[in-house]
């Protein structure tokens, strides 16, 4: 399919289809510009990366907490909500 004009059309010639795809790719790359300023929510993604998991972006996640301290907090507070 060719959507470069005002209406779409079916392209049957493989060479023409390849030419259209290549020209569309070039046009798209020219139109696309990376953000000059990253949104505020992306600071955590840059800091931790998504390789660590999406949980690093959650408000309940505390990355610097040691296992012993976390275990002590759970032991002291039990399973109390809030």
URGIDA-V957055 format. One record per pair of residues at least 12 apart in sequence whose C-alpha atoms are under 8 Angstrom apart, sorted by the first residue. I is the first residue (numbers start at 1). J is the second residue. Records with the same first field share a line. If there is no record, write none. Layout:
I: J ; J
This chain:
1: 17
2: 17 ; 20
4: 24
44: 56 ; 57
45: 57
